[in-house]
Amino acid sequence: MEETTLRQLRGLKDLIEDAVEAGVTRTERMHVAIARYPYAVLTRLTPIAAPVRGVEFVQTTITGSVYWTIRLATRVTAVTATRVLDHLGAADQSPES
């Protein structure tokens, strides 16, 4: 594969990785902000405030874990793509080419 093509593919990989990271971060912030409103209202009701805080904690933990997993999958995919591109570049440099 030509060096120019490899460089373009690496750039595309970086662009996609950055776009997914930015999208996930923005979506997570919006998700957390939207979810915060009902909890803020419900915790004002003294008899149910403690259970509501518990539910909020569980929901926030699960939400954070889901977005962390998406970020991890994105990073693993990016590292894998980088290694594939490196392998393709190295194959072009081998004496057999």
C-alpha positions in Angstrom: 0.0 0.0 0.0 1.3 3.4 -0.8 2.7 5.6 2.0 0.2 8.4 1.0 -2.7 6.0 1.3 -1.5 4.7 4.7 -1.1 8.3 5.9 -4.6 9.1 4.8 -6.0 6.0 6.5 -4.2 6.9 9.7 -5.6 10.4 9.6 -9.1 9.0 9.0 -8.7 6.6 11.9 -7.6 9.5 14.2 -10.5 11.7 13.0 -13.1 8.9 13.6 -11.6 8.2 17.1 -11.7 11.9 18.0 -15.2 12.3 16.7 -16.5 9.2 18.7 -14.7 10.5 21.8 -16.2 13.9 21.5 -19.7 12.6 20.7 -19.6 10.2 23.6 -18.4 12.9 26.0 -21.1 15.3 24.9 -23.8 12.7 25.1 -22.7 11.6 28.5 -22.8 15.2 29.8 -26.3 15.7 28.4 -27.5 12.3 29.8 -26.2 13.2 33.3 -27.7 16.7 33.2 -31.1 15.5 32.0 -31.2 12.7 34.6 -30.3 15.1 37.4 -33.6 17.0 37.2 -36.1 14.4 38.4 -33.7 13.4 41.2 -33.4 17.1 42.3 -37.2 17.3 42.6 -37.7 13.9 44.3 -35.0 14.4 46.9 -37.0 17.4 48.2 -39.7 15.0 49.3 -38.3 14.1 52.7 -40.0 10.6 53.1 -38.4 9.4 49.9 -35.2 11.4 49.7 -32.9 8.7 51.0 -34.1 6.0 48.5 -34.1 8.5 45.7 -30.5 9.3 46.4 -29.7 5.5 46.4 -31.5 5.1 43.0 -29.6 8.1 41.7 -26.3 6.7 42.8 -27.0 3.4 41.0 -28.2 5.1 37.9 -25.2 7.4 37.8 -22.8 4.5 38.3 -24.4 2.4 35.6 -24.4 5.3 33.2 -20.8 6.1 33.9 -19.9 2.5 33.3 -21.7 2.3 30.0 -19.9 5.4 28.7 -16.5 4.2 30.0 -17.1 0.9 28.2 -17.9 2.8 24.9 -14.7 4.8 25.3 -12.7 1.6 26.0 -14.1 -0.1 23.0 -13.2 2.9 20.9 -9.6 2.9 22.2 -9.2 -0.8 21.6 -10.6 -0.4 18.1 -8.2 2.5 17.4 -5.2 0.6 18.7 -6.1 -2.4 16.6 -6.6 -0.3 13.5 -3.2 1.4 14.2 -1.5 -2.0 14.4 -3.1 -3.2 11.2 -2.0 -0.1 9.4 1.5 -0.5 10.8 1.6 -4.0 9.6 0.5 -3.0 6.2 3.2 -0.3 6.1 5.8 -2.8 7.3 4.8 -5.3 4.7 5.4 -2.7 2.0 8.9 -2.2 3.4 9.9 -5.9 3.4 12.4 -7.1 0.8 9.8 -9.4 -0.7 7.7 -6.5 -1.9 
